[in-house]
Amino acid sequence: MFAATYLQSTAAQWFDPYLKDRLERSPEQQRAETTETFNSFNAFLTHIKQNFRDLDESSNKQQPSLETGQNERSWNTTIED
């Protein structure tokens, strides 16, 4: 639930039904997706990525990356490590 405190705007609105379900219902009455989202950070990330993925993903991969000079690795590779 801590990660959800960083959500803003559309993402916060998207998460609101999960939060409401979690706070207003007993664990037995909650939707399975709500339980999964709150019990697993990986599930939370998966749901975020499914709903807010980069729609221009393919063209972003084709853009040249900035060089950092760190062992000739690109800026994107350095960030991902």
C-alpha positions as CSV (number, residue, x, y, z in Angstrom):
1,M,0.0,0.0,0.0
2,F,3.0,2.3,0.6
3,A,3.8,2.4,-3.2
4,A,0.2,3.5,-3.9
5,T,0.8,6.7,-1.9
6,Y,3.0,7.9,-4.8
7,L,0.2,7.6,-7.4
8,Q,-1.2,10.8,-8.8
9,S,-3.8,11.9,-11.2
10,T,-5.2,9.2,-13.5
11,A,-3.1,6.5,-11.7
12,A,-4.6,7.5,-8.3
13,Q,-8.1,7.4,-9.8
14,W,-7.4,4.0,-11.3
15,F,-6.2,2.7,-7.9
16,D,-9.1,4.1,-5.9
17,P,-11.5,1.2,-6.4
18,Y,-8.8,-1.2,-5.1
19,L,-8.3,0.9,-2.1
20,K,-12.0,1.3,-1.4
21,D,-12.5,-2.5,-1.7
22,R,-9.6,-3.1,0.7
23,L,-10.8,-0.6,3.3
24,E,-14.5,-1.3,3.2
25,R,-14.8,-5.0,2.9
26,S,-13.5,-7.9,4.9
27,P,-10.8,-10.0,3.3
28,E,-13.3,-12.7,2.4
29,Q,-15.5,-10.2,0.6
30,Q,-12.7,-8.5,-1.4
31,R,-12.2,-9.1,-5.1
32,A,-9.4,-11.5,-5.8
33,E,-7.6,-8.8,-7.8
34,T,-7.7,-6.5,-4.9
35,T,-6.2,-9.1,-2.6
36,E,-3.5,-10.0,-5.1
37,T,-2.6,-6.3,-5.7
38,F,-2.2,-5.6,-2.0
39,N,-0.4,-8.9,-1.1
40,S,2.2,-8.8,-3.9
41,F,4.3,-5.8,-5.0
42,N,5.0,-7.7,-8.3
43,A,1.3,-8.0,-8.9
44,F,0.9,-4.3,-8.2
45,L,3.6,-3.5,-10.7
46,T,2.0,-5.9,-13.3
47,H,-1.3,-4.1,-12.9
48,I,0.3,-0.7,-13.2
49,K,2.2,-1.7,-16.3
50,Q,-0.9,-3.3,-17.9
51,N,-2.9,-0.1,-17.4
52,F,-0.2,2.6,-17.9
53,R,2.3,1.1,-20.4
54,D,4.1,3.3,-22.8
55,L,1.9,3.5,-25.9
56,D,4.8,4.6,-28.0
57,E,7.1,1.9,-26.7
58,S,8.5,0.8,-30.1
59,S,9.5,4.2,-31.3
60,N,11.1,5.0,-28.0
61,K,13.4,2.0,-28.4
62,Q,14.5,3.3,-31.7
63,Q,15.6,6.7,-30.4
64,P,19.3,7.2,-29.9
65,S,20.4,7.0,-26.3
66,L,22.8,9.4,-24.5
67,E,26.3,8.1,-23.9
68,T,27.6,8.3,-20.3
69,G,31.2,7.4,-21.0
70,Q,30.9,4.6,-18.4
71,N,32.4,1.6,-20.2
72,E,30.7,2.7,-23.4
73,R,27.3,1.8,-22.0
74,S,24.2,3.8,-23.0
75,W,22.4,6.0,-20.5
76,N,19.3,3.7,-20.7
77,T,21.4,0.6,-19.9
78,T,23.0,2.3,-17.0
79,I,19.6,3.3,-15.5
80,E,18.1,-0.2,-16.0
81,D,21.0,-1.9,-14.2
